């Protein structure tokens, strides 16, 4: 996403059914909470690539993470 134009510039494959996407305040990483694959993808914004996928989390944990990330500044 180009933040100056709010336009999509690239799609990055993550887990199944991402339900929440948040960026770190410094813009270095984006986190995608994936409900149906029960994991969290970490995207490096410099390379536009997934650099890590968390160990499997439960659906309720994924929802809690989404809630927390959604409330983060």
One Martini backbone bead per residue (centre of mass of N, CA, C, O) as a GRO file, in nm:
protein
   73
    1UNK     BB    1   0.094   0.038   0.025
    2UNK     BB    2   0.041   0.363  -0.052
    3UNK     BB    3   0.025   0.616   0.183
    4UNK     BB    4  -0.012   0.872  -0.009
    5UNK     BB    5  -0.265   0.719  -0.193
    6UNK     BB    6  -0.406   0.447  -0.102
    7UNK     BB    7  -0.259   0.229  -0.284
    8UNK     BB    8  -0.212  -0.052  -0.444
    9UNK     BB    9   0.111  -0.226  -0.528
   10UNK     BB   10   0.095  -0.513  -0.367
   11UNK     BB   11   0.079  -0.863  -0.336
   12UNK     BB   12   0.111  -1.073  -0.043
   13UNK     BB   13   0.155  -1.380   0.047
   14UNK     BB   14  -0.022  -1.551   0.293
   15UNK     BB   15  -0.220  -1.681   0.475
   16UNK     BB   16  -0.530  -1.789   0.572
   17UNK     BB   17  -0.738  -1.550   0.623
   18UNK     BB   18  -0.692  -1.247   0.664
   19UNK     BB   19  -0.806  -1.024   0.947
   20UNK     BB   20  -0.526  -0.864   1.007
   21UNK     BB   21  -0.347  -0.548   0.953
   22UNK     BB   22  -0.021  -0.431   1.069
   23UNK     BB   23   0.195  -0.163   1.157
   24UNK     BB   24   0.467  -0.055   1.254
   25UNK     BB   25   0.550   0.257   1.355
   26UNK     BB   26   0.826   0.247   1.165
   27UNK     BB   27   0.744   0.053   0.900
   28UNK     BB   28   0.914  -0.224   0.878
   29UNK     BB   29   0.653  -0.395   0.967
   30UNK     BB   30   0.408  -0.646   0.888
   31UNK     BB   31   0.101  -0.786   1.023
   32UNK     BB   32  -0.063  -1.107   0.968
   33UNK     BB   33  -0.368  -1.238   1.057
   34UNK     BB   34  -0.443  -1.594   1.024
   35UNK     BB   35  -0.712  -1.775   1.079
   36UNK     BB   36  -0.706  -2.062   0.904
   37UNK     BB   37  -0.378  -2.105   0.961
   38UNK     BB   38  -0.289  -2.018   1.247
   39UNK     BB   39  -0.121  -1.734   1.190
   40UNK     BB   40   0.171  -1.511   1.153
   41UNK     BB   41   0.273  -1.266   0.934
   42UNK     BB   42   0.595  -1.132   0.837
   43UNK     BB   43   0.663  -0.815   0.683
   44UNK     BB   44   0.896  -0.669   0.479
   45UNK     BB   45   0.896  -0.343   0.351
   46UNK     BB   46   1.167  -0.346   0.182
   47UNK     BB   47   1.087  -0.641   0.022
   48UNK     BB   48   0.798  -0.760   0.019
   49UNK     BB   49   0.835  -1.002   0.241
   50UNK     BB   50   0.819  -1.292   0.397
   51UNK     BB   51   1.015  -1.356   0.707
   52UNK     BB   52   0.773  -1.473   0.889
   53UNK     BB   53   0.613  -1.749   1.070
   54UNK     BB   54   0.436  -1.843   1.301
   55UNK     BB   55   0.339  -2.039   1.505
   56UNK     BB   56   0.086  -2.203   1.580
   57UNK     BB   57  -0.242  -2.082   1.630
   58UNK     BB   58  -0.525  -2.019   1.755
   59UNK     BB   59  -0.816  -1.876   1.677
   60UNK     BB   60  -0.844  -1.717   1.941
   61UNK     BB   61  -0.558  -1.596   1.927
   62UNK     BB   62  -0.592  -1.452   1.658
   63UNK     BB   63  -0.819  -1.268   1.755
   64UNK     BB   64  -0.659  -1.135   1.983
   65UNK     BB   65  -0.437  -1.020   1.807
   66UNK     BB   66  -0.620  -0.849   1.631
   67UNK     BB   67  -0.726  -0.676   1.859
   68UNK     BB   68  -0.455  -0.565   1.955
   69UNK     BB   69  -0.352  -0.452   1.682
   70UNK     BB   70  -0.601  -0.265   1.635
   71UNK     BB   71  -0.526  -0.094   1.910
   72UNK     BB   72  -0.277  -0.006   1.803
   73UNK     BB   73  -0.081   0.270   1.703
   0.00000   0.00000   0.00000
